[in-house]
Amino acid sequence: MRAPIGCWVTVDTSPGAGVGGGPIQHVVSLTSTAKLSRAGDFSLTVAAADPRAALLQAKHTVHCWAIINGAPTEIGAGIIDTIQPRPYQLTSPR
C-alpha cells in the first residue's frame, strides 16, 4: 500500500506508550506490504524538518494512519529496524 495524502505517524516505545505529544505530520512516502505466510515489510520516509522526527529511533514502533471512510484507520505499522537520516528513512522486516 502506498500512503494516501493526509496520512500521519504516531510513535510508541512500547504498546500503548505513545511519545512526542502528537503525530509526525510530514510523511513524504510510505510503503507497506502484508504477506500471507510471514510478516510483511514497510518503509517510511519523513521530512527531517518535522519537529518530531527525532522520535524515530531504533526499536520504537510506528503506526501510520489515514482517514478512510471518515474514520482514522491504521494503514501500516512496524518496529523501526534501520534509520537512514536526511531525510529519515525507516525500514523493517515484519
C-alpha positions in Angstrom: 0.0 0.0 0.0 1.2 3.5 -0.8 0.4 6.2 1.7 -2.6 8.4 0.8 -2.3 12.2 1.0 -3.0 13.3 4.5 -1.5 10.4 6.4 0.3 10.8 9.7 2.5 8.7 12.0 2.4 8.0 15.8 5.4 6.6 17.7 5.4 4.2 20.6 8.2 2.9 22.9 6.0 0.0 24.0 2.4 -1.0 23.2 0.2 2.0 24.0 3.0 4.2 25.3 3.0 7.0 22.8 5.8 9.5 22.7 6.2 13.0 21.5 2.9 14.7 22.3 1.5 14.3 18.9 1.9 12.7 15.5 4.6 13.2 12.8 2.7 15.0 10.1 5.3 15.4 7.3 5.2 12.0 5.7 7.0 12.0 2.4 6.3 8.4 1.5 5.1 5.1 3.0 5.1 1.6 1.5 3.6 -1.2 3.5 3.3 -4.8 2.2 1.4 -7.5 4.0 2.4 -11.1 3.4 0.2 -14.1 4.0 2.8 -16.7 5.0 5.0 -14.3 7.1 5.4 -10.8 8.4 5.3 -8.0 5.8 7.6 -5.1 5.2 7.3 -1.3 5.5 9.3 1.7 4.5 8.6 5.2 5.7 10.2 8.5 4.7 9.5 11.7 6.7 10.8 15.2 6.3 13.8 15.8 8.5 12.4 19.2 9.3 9.4 17.7 11.1 9.7 18.8 14.7 9.0 15.3 15.9 11.4 13.4 13.5 13.9 12.8 16.4 11.3 10.4 17.9 12.1 8.0 15.2 14.6 5.7 16.9 15.6 2.0 16.5 13.2 -0.4 18.3 10.4 2.2 18.5 7.1 1.2 16.9 5.5 3.4 14.3 1.8 3.4 13.4 0.8 5.0 10.1 -2.8 6.4 9.9 -5.1 8.0 7.4 -8.8 9.0 7.3 -10.6 6.3 5.4 -14.4 6.4 5.1 -14.4 9.3 7.6 -12.5 7.5 10.4 -8.9 7.3 11.5 -7.6 3.9 10.2 -4.2 2.3 10.7 -2.7 1.6 7.3 0.6 0.2 8.3 2.8 -0.4 11.4 6.2 -1.9 12.3 9.2 -1.7 14.6 11.9 0.5 13.4 14.9 -1.6 12.3 17.1 0.8 10.2 17.3 4.6 10.1 19.0 6.4 7.3 19.0 10.2 8.1 18.3 13.1 5.7 15.5 12.5 5.2 14.8 9.9 7.9 14.1 6.7 6.1 13.0 3.7 8.1 12.7 0.0 7.1 11.6 -3.0 8.9 11.1 -6.7 8.0 7.9 -7.6 9.8 
